[in-house]
Amino acid sequence: VAEAVLDDVRTRVDALRAAGTTPGLGTILVGDDGASAGYVRKKHETCESVGMVSHHIQVEADDPVEALDEAVA
């Protein structure tokens, strides 16, 4: 089932790219939780496998909230 979904996403991504739009995913990870980092890493790998771009922002857990604001601005 998962591969069928990914095939469908690939087809849609290809169509969007052909029309001049590159879809993507942005993630923000606050802190250094290993499970969360693994989840985010897998999402970025999946994006690459279907032709999407992905961007990741890492913010330390003890950074002030302004650091998060700055990272996403």
C-alpha positions in Angstrom: 0.0 0.0 0.0 2.8 2.4 0.9 4.6 2.0 -2.4 1.4 2.6 -4.3 0.9 5.9 -2.4 4.5 6.9 -3.1 4.1 6.1 -6.8 1.0 8.3 -6.9 2.9 11.1 -5.1 5.8 10.7 -7.6 3.4 11.1 -10.5 1.8 14.2 -9.0 5.2 15.7 -8.2 6.4 15.1 -11.7 3.3 16.8 -13.1 3.8 19.8 -10.8 7.5 20.1 -11.7 6.6 19.9 -15.4 4.3 22.8 -14.8 7.0 24.8 -13.2 6.2 24.2 -9.5 8.5 22.2 -7.3 6.6 20.9 -4.2 8.5 20.6 -0.9 8.4 20.0 2.8 9.8 22.1 5.5 10.5 20.8 9.0 11.6 22.4 12.3 13.0 20.3 15.1 13.4 21.8 18.5 15.8 19.9 20.7 17.6 16.7 20.2 15.1 13.9 20.7 16.5 10.9 18.8 13.1 9.5 17.9 11.9 12.8 16.5 15.2 13.3 14.6 14.7 9.9 13.0 11.2 10.6 12.0 12.2 13.9 10.4 15.1 12.3 8.7 12.8 9.7 7.2 10.5 12.4 5.9 13.3 14.1 4.1 14.5 10.8 2.6 11.0 10.1 1.4 10.8 13.6 -0.2 14.0 13.0 -2.0 12.8 9.6 -3.3 9.7 11.2 -4.9 11.4 14.3 -6.3 10.4 16.8 -3.7 12.7 19.4 -2.1 13.0 19.5 1.6 14.4 22.0 4.1 15.2 21.4 7.7 15.7 23.9 10.6 17.2 22.7 13.9 16.8 24.8 17.0 18.3 23.8 20.4 15.8 23.2 23.2 17.4 25.8 25.4 17.5 28.5 22.7 15.2 31.5 23.4 11.9 31.6 21.5 13.4 34.4 19.4 15.8 31.9 17.9 12.8 30.0 16.6 11.2 33.1 15.3 14.4 34.1 13.5 14.9 30.6 12.1 11.5 30.6 10.3 11.5 34.2 9.2 
